[in-house]
Amino acid sequence: MSDFLLLKAKEIQLPNGDISRSFETYADFSILGDDFVNNVVKIDTGCGLSTFPYYRLTGDAKLCKEQKRKDIENSVIYTYSYGVETGGRKHLPSLTKRFKLKNEAIKFKHSLDYLEIAGYDIGSRDVYVNYDRRGNILIGMDILSQFETYMGGSIIENGYVMISCLKKQPDKRSFYEAVRDHFGMVKSL
């Protein structure tokens, strides 16, 4: 188990010469009574609410449909995906059960029993589950805003890195040492 989160950016050179960077890593978590190990997650500052596409986790369309139906019947808190999450499509609010079942943008609030990202224990968190999407698992600003984070060119990794730890973490010494080592700077302890 790590005392902080250290991720190296995935870099892709675009045809025009620009470099596109993104942070992807592996996560372990438990949701809806099942444990999931080594799932790729994307760190997404443009995503307000962390979203877990259940179909991507289970590969079972029938199970997803049944769980969505249960969430609707149990009045589980929900909201709508938008933007990249839905391919830019607009979705009208769903007022009836029938429309909610058909609406692919609805995502339901559920608790992760635990969340470990790249070996760093985040603890239990609320996230949103979409039963129709098949895209990436997105760690959004609802979780990321709970971190102290530094990003930049690392003098160790020869690339762009992100170093983070939970703001509430009582002992941040190893985190600040990593910031010093990777960026040549450190916050006073």
BALOBA-1460 file (C-alpha; in Angstrom, 3 decimals):
// residues 189
<rec num="1" residu="m" x="0.000" y="0.000" z="0.000"/>
<rec num="2" residu="s" x="1.337" y="3.404" z="-0.959"/>
<rec num="3" residu="d" x="1.257" y="6.617" z="1.107"/>
<rec num="4" residu="f" x="0.409" y="8.664" z="-1.984"/>
<rec num="5" residu="l" x="-0.765" y="8.338" z="-5.568"/>
<rec num="6" residu="l" x="1.921" y="8.577" z="-8.264"/>
<rec num="7" residu="l" x="0.830" y="8.350" z="-11.902"/>
<rec num="8" residu="k" x="2.827" y="8.857" z="-15.074"/>
<rec num="9" residu="a" x="0.906" y="10.386" z="-17.956"/>
<rec num="10" residu="k" x="0.196" y="8.347" z="-21.050"/>
<rec num="11" residu="e" x="1.498" y="10.418" z="-23.956"/>
<rec num="12" residu="i" x="0.337" y="10.253" z="-27.560"/>
<rec num="13" residu="q" x="1.855" y="12.364" z="-30.300"/>
<rec num="14" residu="l" x="-0.877" y="13.769" z="-32.526"/>
<rec num="15" residu="p" x="-0.509" y="14.121" z="-36.320"/>
<rec num="16" residu="n" x="-0.032" y="17.885" z="-35.948"/>
<rec num="17" residu="g" x="2.904" y="17.330" z="-33.574"/>
<rec num="18" residu="d" x="1.071" y="18.202" z="-30.357"/>
<rec num="19" residu="i" x="1.267" y="15.787" z="-27.432"/>
<rec num="20" residu="s" x="-1.926" y="14.536" z="-25.796"/>
<rec num="21" residu="r" x="-1.551" y="13.447" z="-22.165"/>
<rec num="22" residu="s" x="-3.939" y="11.508" z="-19.962"/>
<rec num="23" residu="f" x="-3.726" y="9.657" z="-16.687"/>
<rec num="24" residu="e" x="-4.858" y="6.026" z="-16.687"/>
<rec num="25" residu="t" x="-4.152" y="3.461" z="-14.036"/>
<rec num="26" residu="y" x="-5.583" y="0.378" z="-12.358"/>
<rec num="27" residu="a" x="-8.065" y="0.332" z="-9.508"/>
<rec num="28" residu="d" x="-9.627" y="-2.217" z="-7.195"/>
<rec num="29" residu="f" x="-13.053" y="-1.584" z="-5.708"/>
<rec num="30" residu="s" x="-16.260" y="-3.156" z="-4.474"/>
<rec num="31" residu="i" x="-19.655" y="-2.009" z="-5.717"/>
<rec num="32" residu="l" x="-23.155" y="-3.522" z="-5.675"/>
<rec num="33" residu="g" x="-21.850" y="-6.483" z="-3.677"/>
<rec num="34" residu="d" x="-19.091" y="-7.470" z="-6.120"/>
<rec num="35" residu="d" x="-15.328" y="-7.001" z="-5.988"/>
<rec num="36" residu="f" x="-13.525" y="-5.803" z="-9.105"/>
<rec num="37" residu="v" x="-9.745" y="-5.999" z="-9.427"/>
<rec num="38" residu="n" x="-7.286" y="-4.389" z="-11.849"/>
<rec num="39" residu="n" x="-9.801" y="-2.307" z="-13.775"/>
<rec num="40" residu="v" x="-8.473" y="0.542" z="-15.885"/>
<rec num="41" residu="v" x="-9.675" y="3.934" z="-14.641"/>
<rec num="42" residu="k" x="-9.159" y="7.379" z="-16.146"/>
<rec num="43" residu="i" x="-8.449" y="10.437" z="-14.050"/>
<rec num="44" residu="d" x="-10.811" y="13.028" z="-15.545"/>
<rec num="45" residu="t" x="-10.872" y="16.616" z="-14.272"/>
<rec num="46" residu="g" x="-13.629" y="17.370" z="-16.789"/>
<rec num="47" residu="c" x="-15.940" y="14.852" z="-15.134"/>
<rec num="48" residu="g" x="-17.860" y="16.312" z="-12.200"/>
<rec num="49" residu="l" x="-19.158" y="13.005" z="-10.821"/>
<rec num="50" residu="s" x="-17.129" y="9.802" z="-10.880"/>
<rec num="51" residu="t" x="-18.909" y="7.355" z="-13.153"/>
<rec num="52" residu="f" x="-18.618" y="3.595" z="-13.346"/>
<rec num="53" residu="p" x="-20.181" y="1.921" z="-16.418"/>
<rec num="54" residu="y" x="-21.502" y="-1.323" z="-14.975"/>
<rec num="55" residu="y" x="-21.646" y="-3.093" z="-18.339"/>
<rec num="56" residu="r" x="-17.894" y="-2.550" z="-18.717"/>
<rec num="57" residu="l" x="-17.428" y="-4.317" z="-15.377"/>
<rec num="58" residu="t" x="-19.806" y="-7.229" z="-15.879"/>
<rec num="59" residu="g" x="-20.269" y="-7.603" z="-19.642"/>
<rec num="60" residu="d" x="-23.809" y="-8.747" z="-18.856"/>
<rec num="61" residu="a" x="-26.543" y="-6.653" z="-20.527"/>
<rec num="62" residu="k" x="-29.331" y="-8.605" z="-18.806"/>
<rec num="63" residu="l" x="-27.808" y="-8.013" z="-15.351"/>
<rec num="64" residu="c" x="-27.383" y="-4.299" z="-16.141"/>
<rec num="65" residu="k" x="-31.006" y="-3.961" z="-17.237"/>
<rec num="66" residu="e" x="-32.221" y="-5.755" z="-14.105"/>
<rec num="67" residu="q" x="-30.056" y="-3.622" z="-11.787"/>
<rec num="68" residu="k" x="-31.242" y="-0.431" z="-13.511"/>
<rec num="69" residu="r" x="-34.842" y="-1.538" z="-13.038"/>
<rec num="70" residu="k" x="-34.168" y="-2.203" z="-9.324"/>
<rec num="71" residu="d" x="-32.568" y="1.225" z="-8.890"/>
<rec num="72" residu="i" x="-35.583" y="2.917" z="-10.501"/>
<rec num="73" residu="e" x="-38.071" y="0.920" z="-8.393"/>
<rec num="74" residu="n" x="-36.078" y="1.640" z="-5.212"/>
<rec num="75" residu="s" x="-35.898" y="5.373" z="-6.019"/>
<rec num="76" residu="v" x="-32.096" y="5.391" z="-5.920"/>
<rec num="77" residu="i" x="-30.748" y="8.935" z="-6.347"/>
<rec num="78" residu="y" x="-29.854" y="9.576" z="-9.974"/>
<rec num="79" residu="t" x="-28.611" y="12.257" z="-12.339"/>
<rec num="80" residu="y" x="-27.805" y="12.501" z="-16.036"/>
<rec num="81" residu="s" x="-24.519" y="12.103" z="-17.873"/>
<rec num="82" residu="y" x="-23.677" y="14.697" z="-20.472"/>
<rec num="83" residu="g" x="-20.950" y="15.746" z="-22.888"/>
<rec num="84" residu="v" x="-18.271" y="13.171" z="-23.632"/>
<rec num="85" residu="e" x="-20.006" y="10.542" z="-21.507"/>
<rec num="86" residu="t" x="-22.958" y="10.424" z="-23.927"/>
<rec num="87" residu="g" x="-21.200" y="11.187" z="-27.182"/>
<rec num="88" residu="g" x="-22.478" y="14.761" z="-27.062"/>
<rec num="89" residu="r" x="-26.125" y="13.685" z="-27.286"/>
<rec num="90" residu="k" x="-28.730" y="15.687" z="-25.371"/>
<rec num="91" residu="h" x="-31.173" y="13.798" z="-23.173"/>
<rec num="92" residu="l" x="-34.535" y="15.003" z="-21.941"/>
<rec num="93" residu="p" x="-35.428" y="14.451" z="-18.276"/>
<rec num="94" residu="s" x="-37.137" y="11.101" z="-17.747"/>
<rec num="95" residu="l" x="-40.280" y="11.493" z="-15.699"/>
<rec num="96" residu="t" x="-41.766" y="8.023" z="-16.014"/>
<rec num="97" residu="k" x="-40.342" y="4.608" z="-15.215"/>
<rec num="98" residu="r" x="-40.560" y="3.646" z="-18.897"/>
<rec num="99" residu="f" x="-38.537" y="6.679" z="-20.015"/>
<rec num="100" residu="k" x="-35.979" y="6.139" z="-17.239"/>
<rec num="101" residu="l" x="-35.451" y="2.556" z="-18.396"/>
<rec num="102" residu="k" x="-34.836" y="3.759" z="-21.962"/>
<rec num="103" residu="n" x="-32.673" y="6.759" z="-21.061"/>
<rec num="104" residu="e" x="-29.020" y="5.777" z="-21.519"/>
<rec num="105" residu="a" x="-27.752" y="8.936" z="-19.779"/>
<rec num="106" residu="i" x="-29.143" y="8.121" z="-16.323"/>
<rec num="107" residu="k" x="-26.586" y="7.219" z="-13.686"/>
<rec num="108" residu="f" x="-27.425" y="6.115" z="-10.154"/>
<rec num="109" residu="k" x="-25.642" y="6.955" z="-6.914"/>
<rec num="110" residu="h" x="-24.038" y="3.988" z="-5.154"/>
<rec num="111" residu="s" x="-21.323" y="3.524" z="-2.560"/>
<rec num="112" residu="l" x="-18.021" y="1.830" z="-3.181"/>
<rec num="113" residu="d" x="-17.170" y="-0.282" z="-0.135"/>
<rec num="114" residu="y" x="-13.528" y="0.483" z="-0.881"/>
<rec num="115" residu="l" x="-11.503" y="2.110" z="-3.622"/>
<rec num="116" residu="e" x="-7.802" y="1.563" z="-4.177"/>
<rec num="117" residu="i" x="-6.201" y="3.421" z="-7.078"/>
<rec num="118" residu="a" x="-2.695" y="2.345" z="-8.132"/>
<rec num="119" residu="g" x="-2.076" y="0.883" z="-4.684"/>
<rec num="120" residu="y" x="-3.320" y="3.981" z="-2.814"/>
<rec num="121" residu="d" x="-6.290" y="3.403" z="-0.491"/>
<rec num="122" residu="i" x="-8.968" y="6.033" z="-1.056"/>
<rec num="123" residu="g" x="-11.497" y="4.420" z="1.288"/>
<rec num="124" residu="s" x="-15.239" y="4.181" z="0.680"/>
<rec num="125" residu="r" x="-16.774" y="6.728" z="-1.686"/>
<rec num="126" residu="d" x="-20.054" y="7.481" z="-3.389"/>
<rec num="127" residu="v" x="-19.935" y="7.265" z="-7.180"/>
<rec num="128" residu="y" x="-22.442" y="7.067" z="-9.992"/>
<rec num="129" residu="v" x="-23.197" y="3.877" z="-11.907"/>
<rec num="130" residu="n" x="-24.475" y="3.912" z="-15.475"/>
<rec num="131" residu="y" x="-25.928" y="0.638" z="-16.761"/>
<rec num="132" residu="d" x="-25.948" y="1.502" z="-20.467"/>
<rec num="133" residu="r" x="-22.543" y="3.101" z="-21.122"/>
<rec num="134" residu="r" x="-19.631" y="0.924" z="-22.154"/>
<rec num="135" residu="g" x="-16.904" y="3.576" z="-21.964"/>
<rec num="136" residu="n" x="-14.212" y="4.325" z="-19.431"/>
<rec num="137" residu="i" x="-14.440" y="4.269" z="-15.665"/>
<rec num="138" residu="l" x="-13.994" y="7.941" z="-14.809"/>
<rec num="139" residu="i" x="-12.577" y="9.236" z="-11.543"/>
<rec num="140" residu="g" x="-14.000" y="12.753" z="-11.484"/>
<rec num="141" residu="m" x="-13.723" y="15.943" z="-9.493"/>
<rec num="142" residu="d" x="-16.036" y="14.736" z="-6.718"/>
<rec num="143" residu="i" x="-13.150" y="12.474" z="-5.655"/>
<rec num="144" residu="l" x="-10.181" y="14.425" z="-7.073"/>
<rec num="145" residu="s" x="-11.119" y="17.585" z="-5.152"/>
<rec num="146" residu="q" x="-10.413" y="15.677" z="-1.933"/>
<rec num="147" residu="f" x="-6.726" y="15.460" z="-2.897"/>
<rec num="148" residu="e" x="-3.718" y="17.710" z="-2.693"/>
<rec num="149" residu="t" x="-2.150" y="17.298" z="-6.123"/>
<rec num="150" residu="y" x="0.977" y="18.330" z="-7.977"/>
<rec num="151" residu="m" x="1.493" y="17.738" z="-11.699"/>
<rec num="152" residu="g" x="4.378" y="18.482" z="-13.962"/>
<rec num="153" residu="g" x="7.520" y="17.242" z="-15.618"/>
<rec num="154" residu="s" x="9.340" y="14.770" z="-13.379"/>
<rec num="155" residu="i" x="13.116" y="14.893" z="-13.113"/>
<rec num="156" residu="i" x="12.991" y="11.199" z="-12.132"/>
<rec num="157" residu="e" x="10.455" y="9.667" z="-14.535"/>
<rec num="158" residu="n" x="11.426" y="11.583" z="-17.694"/>
<rec num="159" residu="g" x="7.782" y="12.404" z="-18.313"/>
<rec num="160" residu="y" x="4.720" y="14.162" z="-16.956"/>
<rec num="161" residu="v" x="3.491" y="12.868" z="-13.579"/>
<rec num="162" residu="m" x="0.744" y="13.465" z="-11.056"/>
<rec num="163" residu="i" x="1.446" y="13.058" z="-7.339"/>
<rec num="164" residu="s" x="-1.522" y="13.210" z="-4.958"/>
<rec num="165" residu="c" x="-2.597" y="12.362" z="-1.437"/>
<rec num="166" residu="l" x="-5.849" y="12.847" z="0.402"/>
<rec num="167" residu="k" x="-6.039" y="16.274" z="2.063"/>
<rec num="168" residu="k" x="-7.174" y="14.622" z="5.310"/>
<rec num="169" residu="q" x="-4.178" y="12.248" z="5.387"/>
<rec num="170" residu="p" x="-2.484" y="12.884" z="8.764"/>
<rec num="171" residu="d" x="1.124" y="12.091" z="7.772"/>
<rec num="172" residu="k" x="2.146" y="13.556" z="4.420"/>
<rec num="173" residu="r" x="5.918" y="13.352" z="4.772"/>
<rec num="174" residu="s" x="6.451" y="10.699" z="2.096"/>
<rec num="175" residu="f" x="4.104" y="12.623" z="-0.235"/>
<rec num="176" residu="y" x="6.123" y="15.848" z="0.169"/>
<rec num="177" residu="e" x="9.371" y="13.916" z="-0.257"/>
<rec num="178" residu="a" x="8.047" y="12.573" z="-3.570"/>
<rec num="179" residu="v" x="7.051" y="16.096" z="-4.637"/>
<rec num="180" residu="r" x="10.566" y="17.306" z="-3.768"/>
<rec num="181" residu="d" x="12.228" y="14.405" z="-5.556"/>
<rec num="182" residu="h" x="10.129" y="14.594" z="-8.736"/>
<rec num="183" residu="f" x="9.802" y="18.369" z="-9.068"/>
<rec num="184" residu="g" x="12.687" y="19.767" z="-7.006"/>
<rec num="185" residu="m" x="10.287" y="21.507" z="-4.615"/>
<rec num="186" residu="v" x="8.524" y="20.801" z="-1.341"/>
<rec num="187" residu="k" x="5.858" y="22.380" z="0.833"/>
<rec num="188" residu="s" x="6.883" y="23.105" z="4.420"/>
<rec num="189" residu="l" x="6.096" y="20.217" z="6.726"/>
